[in-house]
Amino acid sequence: MDIGLKRAVVRITNSDCPEFGTGFVASEDGLIATCAHVVRDIGAEPNDKIEVFFHVAGQRRYAHVVPEYWRDPNAEDISILHLEGDLPEGIQPLPLGRSMGTTVHPFQTYGFSESIPANAILREGRILGTITINHQEVLQLSGQEIDEGFSGAPVWDQAKERVVGMISARAERSKETVFIIPVETLQVVCPTLIIAKIHRLPRQCETEFELVTAETFAGIADRGAAFYNGSEPTWQDIANDADSKRDLLPKILEAVARNRGQPAFLLITGEPGSGKSTLLRRIGLELYKRDEAVLFHHQGRDTLSLHLIREAYDSLRLPIYVLVDDIFRKQNVQGFLNDMGSTGLPLFVIATSRSNEQEETRANILRLTDTTEYELGALSLAEIDGLISKLSERDALAIYEANALGSLKKAMESESQLLALMARLVEGTDFETIIQKELKFLKDSKPEYLLYNAYTYICALYSVGVPTPISLLKRLVNAQNIYRDIINRDEVRGIIKSAQDKTVRARHEFVAEVVANRVWPEVEQLEEVYIDVLSKIDPGEAEERKTALLLFRSLLTHRFQTSALRIFHRMQSLFINDFLQVASEDNLLGGWARVFSSLGETAWQEKCYQLGLERFPDSSRVYHEYARYFDDMGRIDEAEIHYEIASQLESGDTSVANSYAAFLIDHKRFDEATNILEEALESL
């Protein structure tokens, strides 16, 4: 770019004044940028005509100091000139680029030094970063021998291949520190200046990648409410700052800047719904703001093509950032990443993956590639405050009382599935897109439909709070012969959890409910699922016996009270011959008795107590519950007999004493009630 940069540089001068400075062509219609103090130093003011000299073209021309685009030297220090006539032949305006993200980038500039005023000379250095001087944001450079004659010279970022600013002043007491006006400030003063955007991708590349441009963020309607209700994040959500900032973002952007132009792989891991996809898009937006070439891999594509990335690079001629969501679900991921470093391309892949997904593949890749890995875990206190603030801005927490926010924060501290959390906080249920994608992925897994069937059964049960015994799950999916340790399959990692290798459940009851309602939208359909589950339970398995009871109790406390009664009537023989006959725990029979009471099946309730007394004649709990049953039924004499036996079997049981005393008080037998309570206290 040396020749093009040098051609676009002009010397600002006046035949009546020995002072001079530098300017550069910034637009095709002949706008020239320079500093206001340069114009004033040569004795000119806004609306005046001054001389500009094109050194390479060897032409002296006149330019008008445009008053609308003048900013005083004590303010922004900008002057835009308008060349009289067309640009000299061979002179092209320099492309402008954003100054954001240019720290540590190397730069070049051409200007007219006080020591050699007749010729434009090259100077080089590095961009140090942004500072504020006199309430104006400027960039700081480190470069030798840049003197006052360089005021108004363009600063060419060699990494971005764009002009990112204009030299304005040298720091006092320093020969090596220079300040520049960012291009963004030039554009604010002169809106007709165009900050160059990256061109479109070659058509064949668009089949696999989306180039992140201004059009990516078009249609900026604020749909953050849908995002917080569970919808997948869109670029518009990110542009509207609907996302809550994550602690990892600055670290990731720093790592990206540190490795710019070098082949690298950065992996963001976390549980499903932890915010990986949202963070990936946020990174894409931040890189776009820095004028980087960002390619977003279409989620519907199953492969990654280095060939298409090379074509994109040949077109853009910029370092390429490729963003890939769920990278280990791409068929050729290992070959792609293994070959990435040998292409010679300045290619930086930023990807997401579930924690522990495809462990063997990941281990091979991490061993063979230069990989940086970041884990999205539970929310930090700062992230929790940020999320609550974000939700409050949108009145999304109106359902919570002010004094409930403290307990809400505490519950959030252990939360790693951010998306489910946000949806639950605002009572949102818009998980359709995410659920459809997840279920399709499970359907496509091998063996065919095995994981899909397993996951949907797990969700049907856990939507009412019931874990699934692993022994039962094998029968539910008819996988006795092809069962391959489902809970450890990569495809379901992060969406189910196991407890001591006995039961499995969905990661979130909230998500399980959405899945169940998606797969079985009618209550009658879910009834059939629960009947199928109960019919396949083996009463000889302790965990499965507990599951049967827990399922009925859960149905009664959710929205399935009527369903529970219908299911019971269809399965009476099952309860008589199987569950009750093999119940080996007194609390299990008591639990069934309470279920039957809720169903209004008093005969079954009494049968449970009779079985309890037969099997556990020394159980204070059985006599206690049977006594309460008789009391509720108005069978006073029988109630008193069973209370008496219960208190004799467990004299120190305050629960029995309290119930017995309450029974006596109800029947005006106060002295006896007092004696019962005093005896209970003495036993303590």
N, C-alpha and C positions, 0 to 999 in steps of 0.2 A: 504493500500500500504506500510505500515511500513516495513514489512518483505522483500518485493521485493526491496524496496529502499535500505534497509540496506545490502542486499545480493550483490547488484551491486556496492557498494562502496568499494574502495581499499585504502590501505595506501601506499603512495609513499615514499620509503626509500632507503638507501644505507648502506651497512654494514660498510663502512669506514667513515660514517658521522652521527652525532647524529640528524641532522635536518630531518624533515619529513613534509609531506603534504597529501592531499586527492585527489583522482581521482574517476572516475566512468565509468562503461562499457557503451559505447554509440552505439555499433553495434554488430551484431551477429558474424562478422568475427574478433572480438577481439580488436576493437579500443577502447582505453581508453582516456578520456579527462582529462586534468589537466592544471595547470597554468605553463607557462614557468619559472616564478620565483621560483616555487617549485622545478622544475628539476635542475635549476642552484644552488639553495640553498643546494641541496644534492651533489653538485660537479659534475654534469653531463652536457653534451652539446648535440646538435643534432648529431645523428648517434651512440650515446653511448647506452650501455645496462644498465638498472637499475632494481631494485627489486620492485615488487608490492606484497602486502599482502592482500589476500581475507580473511577478518576477520571471516565472518560467515562460509565459507567453510574450514577455517583453513589451507589454502594453500599459500605457498610462491612461486612466479613465477617470470620469467624474461620478460621484455618487451623492445622493441627497440624504441628509440626516433626518430620518423620519421622526417627527415629534411625538406621535402616538406611542412609539416604541423606545422612548428615551426614559431612562431611570437614572437619577442623579448619582454621581460618584460616591456620595455619602449614604446612599441607599443600596439598591441592587447593582449599581455601576454597570449598566447595560446601554448600548446604543446599537440600533439596527439601521443600517444604511441600505438605500435602494439604488442599484447601479443604473446609470443612464444607458439605454440600449441593451442589446443582447450580451450574454456572456461571451468572452473571447472563445474562439474555436479550440476544442480540446479541453476546456475547463468544465468540470463536473462538480456539483455541490457534494459536500461530504455527508454521508448518512449519519443521522443522529441516533443515539441510543440512550436508554435510561442509565443514570449513574448508580442506581441501587445495586448492591451486590458486587461492587467493583474493588472493594478493599483488597490489597496486595496484588492486584493485577498490574502487569507491566504496561507502560504507556510510551508513546512517542509524541513529539510536537515539533513543528517548524515555526521559527520566528525570526525577527530581525534584531540581532544583538547590537548593543551599543558599541561593541568592539569591532563588528563587521556589519555596518548598517546597510551596505549595498546588496548583500546576499542573504537569502533565507537559509538558516543552518538548523541541523537536526540536534535535538536534545532528547534524552531518555531517562526513565526513572520508574518509580512505583507509586501507586495510589495508596495513601496511608489510611484514609477513612474520612468520616464526616465530622465537622465541628461547627460551632455557631460563633460568628463574629458580628457584633453590632446588630444582634437580633436577626441576622441573615445566615441561613444554612449554606456552608461552603464545603468543598472537598480539600483535603490537604495532600500535597504531593511531596515526594522526596526526589530531588533531581539537581544535579550540579550545573552551574553556569547558566541558569535561567535568570536573566536580568530583566530590567524594566522594559526593554525593547520587545519582550515577549508578551507584554500585556495585550490581550485580545487573541492570542494564539489558540488554535484548537488542541484539545487533549484527546489523542487517539488511543483508545483502550485496545491493546493488541490481542487480548483474549476475546473480547466481544466483537472486534473489528467494527467499531462505531466510535464517533466522537461523543464523549460523555460529559464534556464541560469545556470551559474557556478560561484561560489563565487571566487572573485579575491583579494579583499582588504577591510580593515576596514578603515573608515574615521578617520583622525587624530583628537585627542582630543575627541573622542566619542567611548564609549563602546557598543553603541546600533545601530549605522548606518554602514551598510555594502554595498559594491558595487559588482555587479555581471555582468559577460559578457553574453549578450543575446545569445540564441541558434542560432539566425540568423547569428551572427558573427562567431560562431563555424562552421556553415555550409559553410560560405564564405571561411574560411580558409581550411576546409576539406569537399569538395563537396560530398564525398561519404557518409557523415552522412545524414540520412533521417529524415526530420521533419514529424512526424506521421500524416497521414490524417485520416479523419473519414471514416469508412467502408460504404458499400452500405446499403441501407434500405432493410428490408425484402421485398420479391417480392410483397406480397399483399399490402404493403404500397405504392408501386410505382404507383398503379392505381390512387391514389388520390394526392400524394405529390411527388415533385422532391427534392431530397437532393442536396443542393448546394455544389458542389465539383469542383476540377480543371477542370473536363470534362464539367461542366456547361459553362465554358468560352472558350471552345475549338472553333477553327475556328475563330481566332481573326481578320479576314479581316475587315478593317476599312470601315464600312458602315454608318458612321455618316451622310453622305449627305442624305440618305434615312430617317434617323431619323429626321433630320431637315425639311424634306419635308412633314412630317406628319405620317410616319410609326410608329407603336407601338414600344416602346423601347425594345431592346433585351439585354440579359446579355453581349453580345459582345460589344454593344454600351457603356454599363456602364464600362466594363473592359478597353475600349479604351478612357475613360473619355470624351465621346461625350456629356454627360449631363453637364448642367451648375449647379454649386453648389448652394444649397438653404440654406438660413439662418437657417432654422429649423433643419438641419442635426446634428450639434453638440449638440443641446438641446435634440434631440431624442436619440442620442447615449449615452448621459450622463444619461438620464432617464433609458435607457436599462441597463447600467452598474450598476446603483444604485439599480435596482430591480432584478439583476441576481439571478436565481434560485428560484424566487418567482412567483406564479401564478399572471399574470397581463395582462391587455388589453390596448393597445395603439392604438388610432384611429386618422388617418390623414384624414381630410375632405377638400373639395374644389370643385370648379366648374369642369364640364367636361373639360378635356384638360388643367387643371391647373398644371399638372406635378406630380400628386399623384402616378401613376404607375411607373414613372421614379424614383421618390424619394424612393419608396418601394424597387426597385431593388438595388438602391445605398446603402440603409441600409443593404440589404442582402449581398452585396459584402463586406461592411465594417465589418460585423459580421463574414463573412467567413475568412477574413484576421486575425481575432482574434481567429481562430480555433473553432468557435462556431458551433453547430449543427443547421443548418438553413433548414427548410422545406418550400418549395414554393408550395402553393395549386394550382393544375391545374385549369386553368380558365374555362375549359369546364365542370368541375364537379359542380353539383348544391347543394351538401351537404358537411358537415364537420363531420369527424368521430373521436371522442375521442378514440374509440377502436383502430384505426390504429395508432394514435399518441402514445398511450400507448405501442403498439408493437414496434414502432420506438424507444421509450425511452428504452425499455427492451434490444434492440439490441445495441444502442449507449451508454447508461448509461451516458448521458450528459444532461445538461439543454437544452430544446428544444425551438427554436424560430420558430414560424409558421407565415409565411407571406401570407396574404389573400387580393387580390384585389377585390374591390366592394363587401365587406363582406355582406352587407344587401340585396344582391341579392341571397344569399344562403338560401335555403328553411328552414333549421333548425337552423338558426343563434342564435335565442334567447335561445333555449334549450341548444345549444352547449356552449354558453358563461355562462349561468346560472350554468351549471354542471361543468365548467372548474375548479373552485376553490375547488370542493370537491374531485377531483381525487387524490390529493396529489402529482401530477407531477410538476416538476419545468418547467412550461409551460408559455411562454411569447408569446402572440398573438399580432402581429403588422398588422394592417389592414387599408384599405382605404375605403372611402365612399363619395358620393356626399354630399355637404352641404344640410342639411334639408331633406335628403332622409329617408323614413321610420321613420318619427318623433316619432310616438307612440312606435314602437319597440325600437328605440334608447333610448327614455326616460326611458323605463322599464329596459333596459340593464344598462344604466348609473346609475340608482338607485340601482341596485342589484349587480353590479360588481365594482371592483377597476379599474376605467378607467381614463386614461390620454388622453386628446383630444388636437390635434393641428390643426389649420386652415391654409391652404395654400391660402393666399389672393393675393392682388396686389403685383407686384414685388417691392422690396426695391431698393434703388439707387445702393447698392452693387450688388444685383442680376442683375440689368440692365447692369451695367458695365461688370459683369462677362459674361453675355449672349452675349453682343456685342463683347467682346474679344474672346469668343469661336467661334462665327460666323466668325469673322475676321481671325482667325487662319486658317479657312477652305476656305477663299476667298468667303464666302457665302454672303458678303455684297457688292460685286463688282457692283451691280446694283445701289448703292447709291453714290452720290457725297459726298465728305468729309463734305461740309457745310450742308448736309441734316441729318447728324447723330444727331445733336442737337435736331431738331424737332422730329426725330425718338425716341430719349430717352424720350422726353416729352410725346409722344403718348403711350409709354410703361408703364408710371408710374401708369396708371389706369387699366392696363391689368392684368386680373387674369386667362385667358385661354391661358396659356403659349404655348401649343402645336399649337393651331391655329395661334398664333402670330408668332412663329418661321417659320411655313410653309408659312405664308403670307410674311414675311420678305424676304425669299429666293425664292418667287414665286413658292413654292412647291405645289403639288396637290396629293401627294401620301397618301391619307386618306383611301384607300380602306379597310384595315383590320378593322380600328376603325369604319368606317361607317357601314360595314357589321355586326359587332357585335352589334352596337347600333340598327340598323333596325331589326335584328333578335329578340333582347330583346323586342322591341315594338310590333313586330308581335305576340310574345308569351304571351303578357299581355292580361288581360281580361277587358272588353268584346273583343272578338276576332277581331283583326285588327283595332279596333276603334282608338287607340292611334297611330298606324302605319300610318293609313290614314290621321289622323289629322296632324301629324308631317310632312309627305311628302307634303301635301298641303301647310302648313306653309312655308316649305323650298322652294317650287316651286315659291311662291310669293316673299319671302324675298331674293331669289337669284337675283332678279331684284330690290331689295330695297323696296318692298311693304309689309307693315304689313297686317295682316288678321283680319278683324273685328270678334269679338267673335260670334256675331249674325250670320254672314255668315258661320263661321266654323261649327256651329251646322248643317246647311243645307248641307254643303259640305260632311260631313261624315255620313249624314243620321242618326243623333243621337238625334233627337228631343225627343224620348221617353226614350232612355237609356243614354242620356248625363249626365255625372257625374262631372261637373266642371273640365273639362279636364286640364285647366291650373294649377290646384292645385294637380293633381295626382302626386304621388311620382315618377312614372316612367319617367315623362317629366321634373321634376324639374332640373334646371340647363341647360337644352338644349333649353328652350323657355323662353321668358320674356313677361310680359304684361305691357301695358301702361294705367293706370287709369281704369283698368277692361273693356276697350273698344276694344283694339286690342292686338294681340299677334304676336310675331316674333321670329325667331331663334336667338340664342345668338350671332351668327356671320354670317354676310352676306357671308363671305368666306366659312364657313362650309355649309351654306344653298346651295351655288352653287355646292359644291361637292356632297351633297345629291341629289339635283335635277338632276345633270348629271349622277349620279349612277342609279337612279330609272328610269329616262327618257333620255336615251343616245342620242336619235334622236330629232332634233329640232321640227319635225312634231308632236312628242309625247307631247312635252311641249306645243305646240300650242293648242292641244286638251284640255290640263289641263286648260289653260287660258280661252278657250272658255267655258269650264264647269263652271269655276269661274264666268265669266261675265253673263252666263245664269241664275245663281242662285242668283245673286245680287238683293236685294230688293231696287228699286229706292226710296222708301219711307223712307229708313233709311239713315240718313245724313252721317254716317261713311262709309256706303257701296257705296254711290254716290261718295265720295272722293276716295275710293279704285278703282272704275272703271276708273276714270280719271288718278289717279296716275299710275295704271297698264299700260295704253296705253302710257303715257309719259315715263315711265321707259322702256318699250319695245323699244321705239324709240331711247333711249339713250344707250341701250345695244346692243346685237347682233341679235335683233329680228325685225329690221325695216321691212323686207319683210313679216315676220309673222304678224306684226301689221296690215299691209295693207290687208292681206288675212283674218285675223280675222274680220276686219271692214266690208269687203264685205259680209262675211257670217252672219253678225249681224246687218245690216243696219236698219231693222225694229225695232230692240230693241232700238237703239239710238233715232229714230224718236218718237216712241210711249211712251218710258219710260224715259230714262235719260234726254233728253233735255226738255221734256214737264213738268217734275216735278222739274227741277233745280230751287232752290229758292235762289241761291247766284249768284251775278253778276260775281264774280271771277271764279265760276265754269263754267259758259258759256264761259267766256274768255279763260279758260284753254282748254276747248274742241275745241274752235276756233283755238287755236295754234296747237293742235294735228292734226286737219283736215288740217291745212296748211302744216304741216310736211308730211302728207300723200298725199299731192297734191290734196285734195278734196276741191277745192275753193268754190263750191256750198254749201257744208255743212258748211264751214267756215263762209260764208255770212249769212247762215240761223241762226247760233249761234248769230251773231251780231244783226240780225233783231229781234230775240226772246229777246235779251237783251234790246233793245230799247223799245220793247212793255212792258216788265215787269219792267224795271228799267229806266223810262224816265228821272229821275233826277240823274243818275249815270254818273259822269264825267269819270270814268274808262271805261265804255262801249263806250261812244262817242270817247274817246281817242284811244282805240284799233281799233274801226271801222274806224277812220280817218287814222291810220297807214295802215290798210288793203287797203283802197281806194288808198292811196299813192303808196303802193307796186304794185297795179293793174294798175297804171297810170291814175286813174280817179281823176284828179287834183281838179276839181271844188267840187266834193263831199267830197274829203279829206279836203279841206279848210273849208267847211261848218261845218264839224264835229269837226275839231280842234277849230273853233271859239266857238261852243257851249260848248265843254269840258272846254275851258279856262274861259268861263262865269260862268259855274256851280261851278268851283273850282279855283277861281282867285289866290289863294296862292299855287297851286300845281306846284312846280318847274319842275316836270317830264313832265307835259303837256306843260309848257312854253318852256322847252328845245326842245321837239319834234316839237312844232309849229314853233319855231324860226329856227330850222334846216330845216324844210320844206320850210320856206320863203327864207332862204339863198340859198337853192338848186335852187330856181327859181329867184335868183338875186334881191330879194326884201329886201335889207339890212337894210334900214331905219325902215321898219315895224318890222323886226326881233329884232332890237335894242330896239324899243318901248316895244315889248312884254317882253323882258328880264328885262328892267328897271322897268316895272310895277310889275313883279314877285318879284323883289328885294325889291321894296317899300312895298309890302304886307307882307314881312318877318319882 
